[in-house]
Amino acid sequence: IPVLIQVVNLLPDITTLKIHSLLTDETTELTVKYIFILCSMKEKSKITKVYFKEINDIQELDFLFTLCPYMEYFKVGCINTMDVPSFLRAIFKIIKHNNNHHLRSLCFHAPTAVDNIKEILKCEKLLPHFTVKHILDTFYLQWK
């Protein structure tokens, strides 16, 4: 994670970020230096499109939304340890917590059919106005 923070900080004009996975665990601690850099990125970051190949836990989502506060499009290849409803709840909780008004499109791969995504979003009031497209094993969510 510290290396990713440094790379993104040194390349302030990148608009697209593609990451295979993040290695996070209880031993991963950011020094004050990296926390400062991460916080200052809110004003400099131009990353609007993020492709994350493999997600393992909610902490990774939280980190990505902090690293890329102006993200408009987010694509996730594989949700390893979360079911789809938990993943969606986590995403929209982070968006609300960070007061993120930029993200408007989410794409994720779900190998098992999830027929009730619309109901989950409506019942839990995660999104007021949205569209869902399902092509093969990939879901595309867009909202205003």
Stockholm file with secondary structure:
# STOCKHOLM 1.0

chainA/1-144         IPVLIQVVNLLPDITTLKIHSLLTDETTELTVKYIFILCSMKEKSKITKVYFKEINDIQELDFLFTLCPYMEYFKVGCINTMDVPSFLRAIFKIIKHNNNHHLRSLCFHAPTAVDNIKEILKCEKLLPHFTVKHILDTFYLQWK
#=GR chainA/1-144 SS CHHHHHHHHHCTTCCEEEESCCCCCTTCCCCHHHHHHHHHHHHHCCCCEEEEEEECCHHHHHHHHHHCTTCCEEEEEEECSSCHHHHHHHHHHHHHHTTCCCCCEEEEECSSCCTTHHHHHHHTTSCSSEEEEEETTEEEEEEC
#=GC SS_cons         CHHHHHHHHHCTTCCEEEESCCCCCTTCCCCHHHHHHHHHHHHHCCCCEEEEEEECCHHHHHHHHHHCTTCCEEEEEEECSSCHHHHHHHHHHHHHHTTCCCCCEEEEECSSCCTTHHHHHHHTTSCSSEEEEEETTEEEEEEC
//
